[in-house]
């Protein structure tokens, strides 16, 4: 079975892209510090928008990472 290797340039470009994305999310989040109402399934609360933005970015990153793992697992079989 042949092992696929990613070229070093692609890995470094992914790191640069991730770094730029993190900086942009932090910049937007820190510029939005007002309080907003967040409705949950069983209630609501007021939180700072910065926490909503960062939480959403982390959740999106987690979903993306899990989807990438699933795709890699499927391509191996």
C-alpha positions as CSV (number, residue, x, y, z in Angstrom):
1,X,0.0,0.0,0.0
2,X,1.4,3.3,-1.0
3,X,1.5,6.1,1.6
4,X,0.5,9.6,0.4
5,X,2.6,12.5,1.6
6,X,1.7,16.1,1.4
7,X,4.3,18.4,0.1
8,X,5.9,20.7,2.8
9,X,4.7,23.9,0.9
10,X,1.0,22.8,1.2
11,X,1.4,22.3,4.9
12,X,2.9,25.7,5.5
13,X,0.3,27.4,3.3
14,X,-2.4,25.7,5.4
15,X,-0.7,27.0,8.6
16,X,-0.6,30.5,7.1
17,X,-4.2,30.4,6.1
18,X,-5.2,29.2,9.6
19,X,-3.2,31.9,11.2
20,X,-4.8,34.6,9.0
21,X,-8.2,33.2,9.8
22,X,-7.6,33.3,13.5
23,X,-6.3,36.9,13.3
24,X,-9.4,37.9,11.4
25,X,-11.8,36.2,13.8
26,X,-10.1,37.8,16.8
27,X,-10.1,41.2,15.1
28,X,-13.8,41.1,14.4
29,X,-14.6,39.6,17.8
30,X,-12.7,42.3,19.7
31,X,-14.4,45.0,17.7
32,X,-17.8,43.8,18.8
33,X,-17.9,43.9,22.6
34,X,-21.6,44.9,23.1
35,X,-24.0,42.6,24.9
36,X,-26.5,40.6,22.9
37,X,-29.4,38.3,23.8
38,X,-28.9,34.7,22.9
39,X,-31.9,32.4,22.8
40,X,-31.4,28.7,23.6
41,X,-33.8,25.8,23.2
42,X,-34.9,26.2,26.9
43,X,-34.2,29.8,27.8
44,X,-32.1,32.8,26.9
45,X,-29.3,34.9,28.3
46,X,-27.3,38.1,27.6
47,X,-23.7,37.6,26.7
48,X,-21.0,39.7,25.0
49,X,-20.9,39.3,21.3
50,X,-17.2,38.6,21.4
51,X,-17.9,35.3,23.1
52,X,-20.6,34.4,20.6
53,X,-18.2,35.0,17.7
54,X,-15.3,33.1,19.2
55,X,-17.6,30.2,20.3
56,X,-19.0,30.0,16.8
57,X,-15.6,30.0,15.2
58,X,-14.4,27.2,17.5
59,X,-17.5,25.2,16.8
60,X,-17.0,25.7,13.0
61,X,-13.3,24.6,13.4
62,X,-14.3,21.5,15.3
63,X,-16.9,20.5,12.6
64,X,-14.3,21.1,9.9
65,X,-11.7,19.0,11.6
66,X,-14.1,16.2,12.2
67,X,-15.3,16.3,8.6
68,X,-11.7,16.2,7.4
69,X,-11.0,13.1,9.6
70,X,-14.0,11.4,8.2
71,X,-13.0,12.1,4.6
72,X,-9.5,10.8,5.3
73,X,-10.8,7.6,6.9
74,X,-13.1,7.0,3.9
75,X,-10.3,7.5,1.4
76,X,-8.2,4.9,3.1
77,X,-10.7,2.1,2.8
